[in-house]
Amino acid sequence: MAELSEDDVIGILGPVSDALAAEIIATGIDRAGLVAARDRVIRDRKTHRHDIAVEPGPFGEVVDILERARGLLGEGGSTLE
């Protein structure tokens, strides 16, 4: 498993801060896991379902990180699309 770089994180999530990229990389998640976590958070936000627990580990950590990152992944506080 290759470690993600900041460029990998930005390529998947779009522009993010250095601190957020470092926090994601520190979880040890791989590229496929980051894509899955991003997709999970986007789906949860669209359906307003945040009550479905995720298993502990890198995937769960990244889902938590992305959920805390308000304004990321196309959410600016509005439910209008």
CNS distance restraints for C-alpha pairs under 8 A (distance, minus, plus):
assign (resid   1 and name CA) (resid  30 and name CA) 6.75 0.50 0.50
assign (resid   2 and name CA) (resid  30 and name CA) 6.91 0.50 0.50
assign (resid   3 and name CA) (resid  25 and name CA) 7.41 0.50 0.50
assign (resid   3 and name CA) (resid  28 and name CA) 6.89 0.50 0.50
assign (resid   3 and name CA) (resid  29 and name CA) 7.71 0.50 0.50
assign (resid   3 and name CA) (resid  30 and name CA) 6.55 0.50 0.50
assign (resid   4 and name CA) (resid   8 and name CA) 5.86 0.50 0.50
assign (resid   4 and name CA) (resid   9 and name CA) 6.92 0.50 0.50
assign (resid   4 and name CA) (resid  25 and name CA) 5.97 0.50 0.50
assign (resid   4 and name CA) (resid  28 and name CA) 7.89 0.50 0.50
assign (resid   4 and name CA) (resid  29 and name CA) 7.55 0.50 0.50
assign (resid   4 and name CA) (resid  30 and name CA) 6.34 0.50 0.50
assign (resid   4 and name CA) (resid  31 and name CA) 6.64 0.50 0.50
assign (resid   5 and name CA) (resid   9 and name CA) 6.48 0.50 0.50
assign (resid   5 and name CA) (resid  25 and name CA) 7.11 0.50 0.50
assign (resid   6 and name CA) (resid  10 and name CA) 6.20 0.50 0.50
assign (resid   6 and name CA) (resid  18 and name CA) 7.61 0.50 0.50
assign (resid   6 and name CA) (resid  21 and name CA) 5.80 0.50 0.50
assign (resid   6 and name CA) (resid  22 and name CA) 7.22 0.50 0.50
assign (resid   6 and name CA) (resid  25 and name CA) 7.63 0.50 0.50
assign (resid   7 and name CA) (resid  11 and name CA) 5.93 0.50 0.50
assign (resid   8 and name CA) (resid  12 and name CA) 6.30 0.50 0.50
assign (resid   8 and name CA) (resid  31 and name CA) 7.54 0.50 0.50
assign (resid   9 and name CA) (resid  13 and name CA) 5.93 0.50 0.50
assign (resid   9 and name CA) (resid  14 and name CA) 7.51 0.50 0.50
assign (resid   9 and name CA) (resid  21 and name CA) 6.21 0.50 0.50
assign (resid   9 and name CA) (resid  24 and name CA) 7.91 0.50 0.50
assign (resid   9 and name CA) (resid  25 and name CA) 7.94 0.50 0.50
assign (resid   9 and name CA) (resid  34 and name CA) 7.95 0.50 0.50
assign (resid  10 and name CA) (resid  14 and name CA) 4.61 0.50 0.50
assign (resid  10 and name CA) (resid  15 and name CA) 5.41 0.50 0.50
assign (resid  10 and name CA) (resid  16 and name CA) 6.34 0.50 0.50
assign (resid  10 and name CA) (resid  21 and name CA) 7.64 0.50 0.50
assign (resid  12 and name CA) (resid  34 and name CA) 7.65 0.50 0.50
assign (resid  12 and name CA) (resid  35 and name CA) 6.67 0.50 0.50
assign (resid  13 and name CA) (resid  38 and name CA) 7.34 0.50 0.50
assign (resid  13 and name CA) (resid  73 and name CA) 7.00 0.50 0.50
assign (resid  14 and name CA) (resid  73 and name CA) 7.96 0.50 0.50
assign (resid  16 and name CA) (resid  20 and name CA) 6.36 0.50 0.50
assign (resid  16 and name CA) (resid  21 and name CA) 6.51 0.50 0.50
assign (resid  16 and name CA) (resid  72 and name CA) 7.99 0.50 0.50
assign (resid  17 and name CA) (resid  21 and name CA) 6.26 0.50 0.50
assign (resid  18 and name CA) (resid  22 and name CA) 6.06 0.50 0.50
assign (resid  19 and name CA) (resid  23 and name CA) 6.12 0.50 0.50
assign (resid  20 and name CA) (resid  24 and name CA) 6.25 0.50 0.50
assign (resid  21 and name CA) (resid  25 and name CA) 6.13 0.50 0.50
assign (resid  22 and name CA) (resid  26 and name CA) 6.00 0.50 0.50
assign (resid  23 and name CA) (resid  27 and name CA) 6.77 0.50 0.50
assign (resid  23 and name CA) (resid  65 and name CA) 7.94 0.50 0.50
assign (resid  24 and name CA) (resid  28 and name CA) 7.56 0.50 0.50
assign (resid  24 and name CA) (resid  29 and name CA) 7.35 0.50 0.50
assign (resid  24 and name CA) (resid  62 and name CA) 6.10 0.50 0.50
assign (resid  24 and name CA) (resid  65 and name CA) 7.40 0.50 0.50
assign (resid  25 and name CA) (resid  29 and name CA) 6.68 0.50 0.50
assign (resid  27 and name CA) (resid  58 and name CA) 5.22 0.50 0.50
assign (resid  27 and name CA) (resid  61 and name CA) 6.84 0.50 0.50
assign (resid  27 and name CA) (resid  62 and name CA) 7.19 0.50 0.50
assign (resid  28 and name CA) (resid  58 and name CA) 6.18 0.50 0.50
assign (resid  29 and name CA) (resid  33 and name CA) 5.88 0.50 0.50
assign (resid  29 and name CA) (resid  34 and name CA) 6.41 0.50 0.50
assign (resid  29 and name CA) (resid  58 and name CA) 5.19 0.50 0.50
assign (resid  29 and name CA) (resid  59 and name CA) 6.60 0.50 0.50
assign (resid  29 and name CA) (resid  62 and name CA) 7.77 0.50 0.50
assign (resid  30 and name CA) (resid  34 and name CA) 6.24 0.50 0.50
assign (resid  31 and name CA) (resid  35 and name CA) 6.34 0.50 0.50
assign (resid  32 and name CA) (resid  36 and name CA) 6.21 0.50 0.50
assign (resid  33 and name CA) (resid  37 and name CA) 6.05 0.50 0.50
assign (resid  33 and name CA) (resid  59 and name CA) 6.15 0.50 0.50
assign (resid  34 and name CA) (resid  38 and name CA) 6.07 0.50 0.50
assign (resid  34 and name CA) (resid  59 and name CA) 7.26 0.50 0.50
assign (resid  34 and name CA) (resid  62 and name CA) 7.26 0.50 0.50
assign (resid  35 and name CA) (resid  39 and name CA) 6.17 0.50 0.50
assign (resid  36 and name CA) (resid  40 and name CA) 6.08 0.50 0.50
assign (resid  37 and name CA) (resid  41 and name CA) 6.24 0.50 0.50
assign (resid  37 and name CA) (resid  59 and name CA) 6.16 0.50 0.50
assign (resid  37 and name CA) (resid  60 and name CA) 7.83 0.50 0.50
assign (resid  37 and name CA) (resid  62 and name CA) 6.43 0.50 0.50
assign (resid  37 and name CA) (resid  63 and name CA) 5.35 0.50 0.50
assign (resid  38 and name CA) (resid  42 and name CA) 6.22 0.50 0.50
assign (resid  38 and name CA) (resid  63 and name CA) 7.21 0.50 0.50
assign (resid  38 and name CA) (resid  66 and name CA) 7.34 0.50 0.50
assign (resid  39 and name CA) (resid  43 and name CA) 6.07 0.50 0.50
assign (resid  40 and name CA) (resid  44 and name CA) 6.08 0.50 0.50
assign (resid  40 and name CA) (resid  63 and name CA) 7.41 0.50 0.50
assign (resid  41 and name CA) (resid  45 and name CA) 6.09 0.50 0.50
assign (resid  41 and name CA) (resid  63 and name CA) 6.40 0.50 0.50
assign (resid  41 and name CA) (resid  66 and name CA) 6.93 0.50 0.50
assign (resid  41 and name CA) (resid  67 and name CA) 6.53 0.50 0.50
assign (resid  42 and name CA) (resid  46 and name CA) 6.19 0.50 0.50
assign (resid  42 and name CA) (resid  73 and name CA) 6.97 0.50 0.50
assign (resid  43 and name CA) (resid  47 and name CA) 6.22 0.50 0.50
assign (resid  44 and name CA) (resid  48 and name CA) 5.56 0.50 0.50
assign (resid  44 and name CA) (resid  49 and name CA) 4.88 0.50 0.50
assign (resid  44 and name CA) (resid  50 and name CA) 5.84 0.50 0.50
assign (resid  45 and name CA) (resid  49 and name CA) 6.62 0.50 0.50
assign (resid  45 and name CA) (resid  50 and name CA) 7.48 0.50 0.50
assign (resid  46 and name CA) (resid  79 and name CA) 7.95 0.50 0.50
assign (resid  54 and name CA) (resid  59 and name CA) 7.82 0.50 0.50
assign (resid  54 and name CA) (resid  60 and name CA) 5.36 0.50 0.50
assign (resid  55 and name CA) (resid  59 and name CA) 7.57 0.50 0.50
assign (resid  55 and name CA) (resid  60 and name CA) 5.72 0.50 0.50
assign (resid  56 and name CA) (resid  60 and name CA) 5.25 0.50 0.50
assign (resid  56 and name CA) (resid  61 and name CA) 7.01 0.50 0.50
assign (resid  57 and name CA) (resid  61 and name CA) 6.10 0.50 0.50
assign (resid  58 and name CA) (resid  62 and name CA) 6.11 0.50 0.50
assign (resid  59 and name CA) (resid  63 and name CA) 6.18 0.50 0.50
assign (resid  60 and name CA) (resid  64 and name CA) 6.21 0.50 0.50
assign (resid  61 and name CA) (resid  65 and name CA) 6.23 0.50 0.50
assign (resid  62 and name CA) (resid  66 and name CA) 6.05 0.50 0.50
assign (resid  63 and name CA) (resid  67 and name CA) 6.05 0.50 0.50
assign (resid  64 and name CA) (resid  68 and name CA) 6.28 0.50 0.50
assign (resid  65 and name CA) (resid  69 and name CA) 6.42 0.50 0.50
assign (resid  66 and name CA) (resid  70 and name CA) 7.79 0.50 0.50
assign (resid  66 and name CA) (resid  72 and name CA) 7.60 0.50 0.50
assign (resid  70 and name CA) (resid  75 and name CA) 6.80 0.50 0.50
assign (resid  70 and name CA) (resid  76 and name CA) 7.19 0.50 0.50
assign (resid  70 and name CA) (resid  77 and name CA) 7.79 0.50 0.50
assign (resid  71 and name CA) (resid  75 and name CA) 4.66 0.50 0.50
assign (resid  71 and name CA) (resid  76 and name CA) 4.60 0.50 0.50
assign (resid  71 and name CA) (resid  77 and name CA) 6.98 0.50 0.50
assign (resid  72 and name CA) (resid  76 and name CA) 7.62 0.50 0.50
